[in-house]
Amino acid sequence: MESSPGKEKSSIAAPQDLAGLGDEDLLRMRICDLKVQIAGSELESRIGNFHRELGERGIPIKPVCYLGDEWFCPDGAATIAIPFYLAHPRLKKLEEKMMMEVEGGAESWCMRLLRHELGHVLNHTYLLTKDKQWQKIFGSPSQEYSESFRSRPYSKRFVRHLDGWYAQSHPEEDFAETLAIWLTPGLDWKIQYRGWKALEKLEYVDQLMSKLAGQKPLVLSRNKMSAASRLQSRLEAYYKKRRQLYAQDFPDFFDADLRKLFADPASAPDADRAASFLRRSRKPMLSAVSAWSGEPKFTVDRLLRALTERCAALDLRLRSDSAGLEIAAYLATLASHYRLTGKFKDV
């Protein structure tokens, strides 16, 4: 149960003290008590590089970056929230353990996300989505957001920046992704997207940014929604909530599929156990399926672990050397279905 502010004195660890804490000790801490800061962390130089990129491209605004609970740009604001765990290596390690990956952990990934969020900042500060030409190019901003969307992996109407064909999820995300491609240093988007319908969007962004150069923002809110310094949730509650987003029950209706992929022990008593094979192949299979389906590693890992346990319970065996390819294809199919429907498989 969460305690009310002022009713319980929490032991507060300074950022430099986090390195010596075990997972259980960290999970009992409140986010606000972590006392992490951008200053002095690896984020400081990354944000500095980001701001320099904006100056070099004549963008007249430098978004305020702050630590929050996830990557996002508060509605109507010129601020960018960066997950608090990126401000300390010990928290990044815990994040990887709990969620299988660290979103924005690598410098290149972090910069891609910052460039993406800039698109939302520009939409907010210059009210771009109200422009008829913007709507003609990208679509209606009133379109409903959805966690699942029917992606078209080979469509040339959209740029490819973040994983999972994110530009296709909503017109505002399409703009943010297009802006991020336009902003990326050293990327010749005119050549990379030659012959693509998406080139028209990039050309529009190029013209738009020339018009905005030197113009003052129409709206300049510095709102810092969900700032880490004010978040009272303990890390254990924070991760419980995030992990529940990807939770899924795994009933025995997977058994028929598994029996097609693998042999039962009576027909192949000397063959390698399917569960052992899946455990050995887990890491490369997890990375490949996540990359090509666009589904987070945590989701795929939960599925793979459940299927591994089921194979062990049924004592299934390998049929042939092609088992790896077949199970990877099967996992990718389930993950893609989950992305579209929120379920791994229809009952």
C-alpha positions as CSV (number, residue, x, y, z in Angstrom):
1,M,0.0,0.0,0.0
2,E,1.3,3.5,-0.9
3,S,1.9,5.8,2.1
4,S,0.7,9.3,2.1
5,P,3.2,12.1,1.8
6,G,4.4,13.2,5.2
7,K,3.2,10.0,7.0
8,E,6.3,7.9,6.5
9,K,9.9,8.9,6.4
10,S,11.6,7.1,3.6
11,S,15.3,6.4,3.5
12,I,16.5,8.5,0.7
13,A,19.6,7.4,-1.3
14,A,21.6,10.0,-3.2
15,P,22.2,9.1,-6.9
16,Q,25.7,8.0,-6.2
17,D,24.4,5.5,-3.5
18,L,22.1,3.7,-5.9
19,A,24.9,1.6,-7.4
20,G,25.3,-0.4,-4.1
21,L,21.6,-1.2,-3.8
22,G,20.1,-4.6,-4.6
23,D,17.0,-5.0,-6.8
24,E,14.7,-5.6,-3.8
25,D,16.0,-2.4,-2.1
26,L,15.6,-0.4,-5.2
27,L,12.1,-1.7,-5.9
28,R,11.0,-0.5,-2.4
29,M,12.1,3.0,-3.1
30,R,9.8,5.8,-4.3
31,I,10.7,7.3,-7.7
32,C,10.9,10.8,-6.1
33,D,13.4,9.5,-3.5
34,L,15.9,8.3,-6.2
35,K,17.0,12.0,-6.5
36,V,18.3,11.3,-10.0
37,Q,19.2,14.3,-12.2
38,I,20.0,15.0,-15.8
39,A,23.0,17.1,-14.8
40,G,26.1,14.9,-14.5
41,S,24.4,11.9,-16.2
42,E,25.1,10.7,-19.8
43,L,21.8,12.4,-20.7
44,E,23.4,15.9,-20.2
45,S,25.7,15.6,-23.2
46,R,23.0,13.9,-25.3
47,I,20.6,16.7,-24.7
48,G,23.4,19.2,-25.4
49,N,24.0,17.5,-28.8
50,F,20.3,17.5,-29.5
51,H,20.1,21.3,-28.9
52,R,23.1,21.9,-31.1
53,E,21.4,20.0,-33.9
54,L,18.4,22.2,-33.6
55,G,20.6,25.4,-33.7
56,E,22.4,24.1,-36.8
57,R,19.1,23.5,-38.6
58,G,17.7,26.9,-37.7
59,I,15.0,25.6,-35.4
60,P,14.1,28.5,-33.1
61,I,13.1,26.5,-30.1
62,K,15.1,24.3,-27.6
63,P,12.6,22.1,-25.7
64,V,13.1,21.8,-22.0
65,C,14.0,18.2,-21.2
66,Y,13.2,16.7,-17.8
67,L,13.0,13.3,-16.1
68,G,9.6,11.7,-16.1
69,D,8.2,8.2,-16.0
70,E,8.4,7.5,-19.8
71,W,9.2,9.1,-23.1
72,F,6.5,11.7,-24.1
73,C,5.8,15.3,-24.8
74,P,3.0,16.7,-22.5
75,D,0.0,17.9,-24.5
76,G,0.4,21.5,-25.5
77,A,3.8,21.8,-24.0
78,A,7.3,22.6,-25.3
79,T,8.9,20.0,-23.0
80,I,10.1,16.5,-23.4
81,A,9.9,13.9,-20.7
82,I,12.8,11.3,-20.5
83,P,12.4,8.2,-18.4
84,F,14.1,8.6,-15.1
85,Y,16.0,5.3,-15.3
86,L,18.2,6.7,-18.1
87,A,19.8,9.1,-15.6
88,H,21.6,6.4,-13.7
89,P,23.4,3.2,-14.8
90,R,22.0,1.2,-11.8
91,L,18.5,2.1,-12.8
92,K,19.2,1.2,-16.4
93,K,20.3,-2.3,-15.3
94,L,17.1,-2.7,-13.3
95,E,15.0,-1.6,-16.2
96,E,16.6,-4.1,-18.5
97,K,16.0,-6.9,-16.0
98,M,12.3,-5.9,-15.5
99,M,11.4,-5.0,-19.1
100,M,14.1,-6.9,-21.2
101,E,15.4,-3.7,-22.8
102,V,16.1,-0.1,-22.0
103,E,14.2,2.2,-24.4
104,G,16.6,5.0,-25.3
105,G,19.5,3.4,-23.4
106,A,22.0,3.6,-26.3
107,E,23.0,7.1,-27.5
108,S,21.8,6.5,-31.0
109,W,18.4,5.3,-29.8
110,C,18.1,8.2,-27.3
111,M,18.8,10.7,-30.1
112,R,16.2,9.1,-32.4
113,L,13.6,9.5,-29.6
114,L,14.5,13.1,-28.9
115,R,14.2,14.0,-32.6
116,H,10.8,12.2,-32.7
117,E,9.5,14.1,-29.6
118,L,10.6,17.4,-31.2
119,G,7.9,16.8,-33.8
120,H,5.2,16.9,-31.0
121,V,6.8,20.0,-29.5
122,L,6.6,21.8,-32.8
123,N,3.0,20.7,-33.3
124,H,2.1,22.1,-29.9
125,T,4.1,25.4,-30.0
126,Y,3.2,26.4,-33.6
127,L,-0.3,24.8,-33.7
128,L,0.7,23.0,-36.9
129,T,-2.1,20.5,-36.9
130,K,-4.6,23.3,-37.4
131,D,-3.1,24.0,-40.8
132,K,-5.1,22.7,-43.8
133,Q,-2.0,21.8,-45.7
134,W,-0.6,19.8,-42.7
135,Q,-3.9,17.9,-42.6
136,K,-3.8,17.3,-46.3
137,I,-0.3,15.8,-46.1
138,F,-0.6,13.8,-42.9
139,G,-4.3,13.4,-42.2
140,S,-6.8,14.4,-39.5
141,P,-5.2,14.9,-36.0
142,S,-8.6,14.1,-34.5
143,Q,-8.1,10.4,-35.6
144,E,-8.3,8.2,-32.5
145,Y,-5.0,6.9,-31.1
146,S,-4.8,3.1,-30.7
147,E,-2.2,0.9,-29.0
148,S,-2.7,-1.6,-31.9
149,F,-2.8,-0.6,-35.5
150,R,-2.7,-2.4,-38.8
151,S,0.8,-1.7,-40.1
152,R,1.9,-2.0,-43.7
153,P,5.6,-3.0,-43.5
154,Y,6.4,-2.4,-47.2
155,S,4.4,0.9,-47.6
156,K,6.4,3.7,-49.1
157,R,4.0,6.3,-47.9
158,F,5.7,6.5,-44.5
159,V,9.3,7.1,-43.4
160,R,11.0,4.5,-41.2
161,H,12.6,5.9,-38.1
162,L,11.5,4.2,-34.9
163,D,10.8,0.5,-34.8
164,G,7.4,-1.0,-35.4
165,W,6.4,1.2,-38.3
166,Y,5.4,3.9,-35.8
167,A,4.8,6.5,-38.4
168,Q,1.7,4.6,-39.4
169,S,0.1,4.7,-36.0
170,H,-1.4,8.2,-36.2
171,P,-1.0,11.4,-38.3
172,E,0.8,13.2,-35.5
173,E,3.2,10.3,-35.2
174,D,3.7,10.4,-38.9
175,F,4.7,14.0,-38.7
176,A,7.0,13.4,-35.8
177,E,8.7,10.6,-37.6
178,T,9.1,12.5,-40.8
179,L,10.5,15.5,-38.9
180,A,13.0,13.2,-37.1
181,I,14.2,11.8,-40.5
182,W,14.6,15.4,-41.8
183,L,16.6,16.4,-38.7
184,T,18.9,13.4,-38.6
185,P,22.5,14.6,-39.2
186,G,24.3,13.0,-42.2
187,L,21.2,11.5,-43.6
188,D,20.4,12.4,-47.3
189,W,16.7,11.8,-47.1
190,K,16.3,13.0,-50.8
191,I,18.3,10.0,-51.9
192,Q,17.1,7.5,-49.3
193,Y,13.4,8.2,-50.0
194,R,13.7,8.8,-53.8
195,G,10.7,7.3,-55.5
196,W,8.7,7.0,-52.2
197,K,5.4,8.7,-51.5
198,A,6.9,9.7,-48.2
199,L,9.3,12.1,-50.0
200,E,6.4,14.5,-50.5
201,K,6.0,14.6,-46.7
202,L,9.8,15.3,-46.2
203,E,9.7,18.0,-48.8
204,Y,6.7,19.6,-47.0
205,V,8.6,19.4,-43.7
206,D,11.7,21.0,-45.4
207,Q,9.6,23.9,-46.6
208,L,7.8,24.2,-43.3
209,M,11.0,24.4,-41.3
210,S,12.3,27.2,-43.5
211,K,9.1,29.2,-42.9
212,L,9.4,28.6,-39.1
213,A,13.0,29.7,-38.9
214,G,13.1,32.9,-36.8
215,Q,9.4,32.8,-35.9
216,K,8.5,32.9,-32.2
217,P,6.3,30.1,-30.9
218,L,2.6,30.8,-30.7
219,V,2.3,28.8,-27.5
220,L,5.2,28.2,-25.1
221,S,4.0,26.1,-22.1
222,R,6.8,24.7,-19.9
223,N,4.5,22.1,-18.3
224,K,6.4,19.1,-16.8
225,M,3.7,16.5,-16.4
226,S,4.7,13.4,-14.4
227,A,8.0,14.8,-13.3
228,A,10.1,12.1,-11.6
229,S,10.9,14.4,-8.7
230,R,7.2,14.4,-7.7
231,L,6.3,10.8,-8.4
232,Q,5.3,9.0,-5.1
233,S,5.0,5.5,-6.6
234,R,7.5,2.9,-5.5
235,L,9.5,1.2,-8.2
236,E,7.8,-2.1,-7.6
237,A,4.4,-0.5,-8.3
238,Y,5.8,1.3,-11.3
239,Y,7.0,-1.9,-12.8
240,K,3.9,-3.9,-11.9
241,K,1.8,-1.4,-13.8
242,R,4.1,-1.4,-16.8
243,R,4.4,-5.2,-17.0
244,Q,0.6,-5.6,-16.7
245,L,0.3,-3.7,-20.0
246,Y,1.8,-6.7,-21.7
247,A,0.2,-9.4,-19.5
248,Q,-1.6,-12.2,-21.3
249,D,-2.9,-15.6,-20.2
250,F,-1.6,-18.6,-22.0
251,P,-4.3,-21.3,-22.1
252,D,-3.8,-24.8,-23.4
253,F,-5.2,-24.0,-26.8
254,F,-1.5,-23.5,-27.8
255,D,-1.0,-27.2,-27.3
256,A,-2.2,-28.1,-30.8
257,D,0.2,-25.7,-32.4
258,L,3.1,-26.9,-30.3
259,R,2.4,-30.5,-31.3
260,K,2.6,-29.5,-34.9
261,L,5.9,-27.8,-34.3
262,F,7.4,-30.5,-32.2
263,A,7.1,-34.3,-31.8
264,D,5.8,-36.1,-28.7
265,P,8.2,-38.3,-26.7
266,A,6.7,-41.6,-28.0
267,S,7.6,-40.9,-31.6
268,A,11.0,-39.3,-30.9
269,P,12.3,-40.6,-27.6
270,D,15.9,-39.9,-28.3
271,A,15.4,-36.4,-29.8
272,D,16.5,-33.2,-28.0
273,R,13.8,-31.8,-25.8
274,A,11.9,-28.8,-27.2
275,A,12.0,-26.9,-23.9
276,S,15.8,-27.2,-23.8
277,F,16.1,-26.0,-27.4
278,L,13.9,-23.0,-26.7
279,R,15.9,-22.0,-23.6
280,R,19.2,-22.2,-25.6
281,S,17.7,-20.2,-28.5
282,R,15.9,-17.6,-26.3
283,K,18.1,-14.6,-26.7
284,P,18.6,-14.5,-30.5
285,M,15.0,-15.6,-31.1
286,L,13.7,-12.9,-28.8
287,S,15.8,-10.1,-30.5
288,A,14.8,-11.2,-34.0
289,V,11.0,-11.6,-33.3
290,S,10.9,-8.3,-31.5
291,A,12.8,-6.4,-34.2
292,W,10.6,-7.7,-37.0
293,S,7.2,-7.7,-35.3
294,G,7.7,-4.3,-33.6
295,E,6.5,-5.8,-30.3
296,P,8.5,-5.0,-27.2
297,K,10.9,-7.7,-26.0
298,F,9.0,-8.0,-22.7
299,T,5.9,-9.1,-24.6
300,V,7.7,-11.6,-26.8
301,D,9.7,-12.9,-23.8
302,R,6.6,-13.6,-21.8
303,L,5.1,-15.5,-24.7
304,L,8.3,-17.5,-25.3
305,R,8.7,-18.4,-21.6
306,A,5.1,-19.7,-21.4
307,L,5.5,-21.8,-24.5
308,T,8.8,-23.2,-23.2
309,E,7.1,-24.2,-19.9
310,R,4.3,-25.8,-21.9
311,C,6.7,-27.8,-24.0
312,A,8.4,-29.0,-20.8
313,A,5.1,-30.0,-19.4
314,L,4.2,-32.0,-22.5
315,D,7.8,-33.3,-22.8
316,L,7.8,-32.4,-26.5
317,R,10.9,-33.1,-28.7
318,L,12.5,-31.6,-31.7
319,R,11.4,-32.9,-35.1
320,S,14.2,-31.6,-37.3
321,D,16.9,-29.0,-37.8
322,S,14.2,-26.6,-39.2
323,A,12.5,-26.3,-35.8
324,G,14.3,-23.0,-35.1
325,L,13.0,-21.4,-38.2
326,E,9.5,-22.7,-37.7
327,I,9.2,-21.6,-34.1
328,A,10.6,-18.1,-34.9
329,A,8.0,-17.8,-37.7
330,Y,5.3,-18.9,-35.3
331,L,6.4,-16.5,-32.6
332,A,6.5,-13.6,-35.1
333,T,3.0,-14.5,-36.2
334,L,1.7,-14.5,-32.6
335,A,3.5,-11.2,-31.8
336,S,2.1,-9.5,-34.9
337,H,-1.4,-10.7,-34.1
338,Y,-1.0,-9.3,-30.6
339,R,0.1,-5.9,-32.0
340,L,-3.0,-5.8,-34.2
341,T,-5.6,-7.1,-31.8
342,G,-4.2,-7.1,-28.3
343,K,-4.4,-10.9,-28.2
344,F,-1.8,-13.5,-29.1
345,K,-4.4,-15.7,-30.7
346,D,-8.1,-15.8,-31.3
347,V,-10.0,-18.3,-29.2
